[in-house]
Amino acid sequence: MADNTYTATLARGDSSETIELELIQGAPQRTITRSVDVNGESVDEVWELDPDGPDYTYRPGGYEDRAYS
């Protein structure tokens, strides 16, 4: 792992995945987006850094360009 990257955990319920992310000015990214397939449509899913989670844990925060009530 390079000095400008860190290992992040994407945690969703009972499953998780680890990925490498770049530090931004020495700090972890607050949010990241990843393209996912939802009902046959490609959408950007937002992941938010959990400030109370272990290490660099991200939790799903919803989808970009979607209205939530």
MISEVEX-372340 format. One line per 3 residues: number of its first residue (from 1); their letters; for each residue x, y, z of C-alpha. Coordinates in nm, 2 decimals. Each point is the difference from the previous one (the first is absolute). Example, Ala and Ser with C-alpha at 12.3 -4.5 7.8 and 13.67 -1.06 7.14 Angstrom:
<pts>
1> AS> 1.23/-0.45/0.78; 0.14/0.34/-0.07;
</pts>
This chain:
<pts>
1> MAD> 0.00/0.00/0.00; 0.14/0.34/-0.10; 0.02/0.28/0.26;
4> NTY> -0.28/0.19/-0.18; -0.26/-0.28/0.02; -0.19/-0.19/0.26;
7> TAT> -0.21/-0.31/0.03; -0.37/0.07/0.03; -0.28/-0.24/0.10;
10> LAR> -0.34/0.03/-0.17; -0.24/-0.15/0.25; -0.36/-0.08/-0.10;
13> GDS> -0.19/-0.21/0.25; 0.16/-0.34/0.03; 0.24/0.05/-0.29;
16> SET> 0.31/0.21/-0.05; 0.27/0.07/-0.26; 0.34/0.16/0.03;
19> IEL> 0.13/0.25/-0.26; 0.31/0.23/-0.03; -0.08/0.37/0.00;
22> ELI> 0.22/0.31/-0.03; 0.04/0.24/0.29; -0.10/0.36/-0.08;
25> QGA> 0.24/0.24/0.16; 0.10/-0.27/0.24; -0.36/-0.08/0.11;
28> PQR> -0.24/-0.27/-0.09; -0.27/0.08/-0.25; -0.34/0.09/0.17;
31> TIT> -0.20/-0.16/-0.28; 0.06/-0.21/-0.31; -0.23/-0.10/-0.28;
34> RSV> -0.01/-0.33/-0.19; -0.21/-0.10/-0.30; -0.24/-0.29/0.08;
37> DVN> -0.28/-0.16/-0.19; -0.35/0.06/0.15; -0.29/-0.17/-0.19;
40> GES> 0.21/0.00/-0.32; 0.09/0.37/0.03; 0.36/0.12/0.08;
43> VDE> -0.01/0.24/0.28; 0.26/0.16/0.23; -0.01/-0.12/0.36;
46> VWE> 0.13/0.23/0.26; 0.21/-0.14/0.29; 0.06/0.21/0.31;
49> LDP> 0.28/-0.03/0.25; -0.13/-0.12/0.33; 0.16/0.22/0.26;
52> DGP> -0.08/-0.25/0.28; 0.10/-0.31/-0.20; 0.32/-0.19/0.03;
55> DYT> 0.30/0.13/-0.21; -0.13/0.12/-0.34; -0.35/-0.14/-0.02;
58> YRP> -0.25/0.13/-0.25; -0.37/-0.06/0.00; -0.25/0.04/-0.29;
61> GGY> -0.15/0.35/0.00; -0.24/-0.04/-0.29; 0.01/0.07/-0.37;
64> EDR> 0.10/0.32/-0.18; -0.28/0.19/-0.19; -0.28/-0.18/0.19;
67> AYS> -0.26/0.18/0.21; -0.06/-0.15/0.34; -0.31/0.08/0.21;
</pts>
